[in-house]
Amino acid sequence: MGKAGSPTGLRIGAGLVQPQARRALPDSNADIDSFKNKLVFVGNVESGKTTAIESVSDVAPMSTRMPVAIGHTSAKFTLDYTTARLDDGDWLHIYGVPGQRHLDFMWPMVCDGATGILVLVNACDPERLAYTTSMLEEFSRLAPDASFTVGVTRSDLASEFRLDEFRHALAAKGFRLPVVKVDTREPAQVRFLIKILLSGRSAGKR
């Protein structure tokens, strides 16, 4: 992963994402690659990705559900988008993309020019380490200049999960980055997670 500092002009204060009255989204015809403050949430099944986005949004989030054919079966994916105001008045553009490999066709478009990537992982998933490693590897390739943070959800339901062990296991694979527990239903916790991300100086991959 590359190295990235706090985005130029962003004031990382206690307010970070300021609660605002519900308003219309910025021009929906704008080129998403032109958004200078773009965060991307990616998560595995039941990681709370959509809930996290809703909890920090100051507009009504847009969610697009579309069917996709996978072999002889069909499935649906959800692409989420919303905005929030930063301390300096700029927009923070927040996207949520599905973390399933068979839906990776949308990753390059959304990740291009991203300021940061938030990987959410469901602690109840027995493959959580392999999944997180896979996402960090793939998204660091797609967004080499972004900062990365891992948020672990549903840890209260996984009695065997140990945050330190998980963090050390990621470090052993070459990923040294913030790894924190988060309840995506709590806006303050999600805002704190974003603050950690925007304050980060290293994506963590050696």
Secondary structure, 3 states (H helix, E strand, C coil): CCECCCCCCCCCCCCCCECCCCECCCCCCCCHHHCCCEEEEEECCCCCHHHHHHHHCCECCEEEEEEEEECCEEEEEEEEEEEEECCCCCEEEEEEEECCHHHHHHHHHHHCCCCEEEEEEECCCCCHHHHHHHHHHHHHHHCCCCEEEEEEECHHHCCCCCHHHHHHHHHHCCECCCEEECCCCCHHHHHHHHHHHHHCCECCEC
